[in-house]
Amino acid sequence: MYRTGIGFDVHALAADRPLIIGGVNIPHSKGLLGHSDADVLVHAVM
């Protein structure tokens, strides 16, 4: 049985925050603002 769906997650960019996408820390001057790690890829999938 396959299940499909559509998910999304949006966060603002902010200075002095890590930029983490899919669990990978990407070197950048700004990161994603959020209450948790703000990983938009993981949050959209889960």
Buried (B, 14 or more C-beta within 10 A) or exposed (E): EEEEEEEEBEBEEEEEBBBBBEEEEEEEEEBBEBEEBBBBEBBEEE
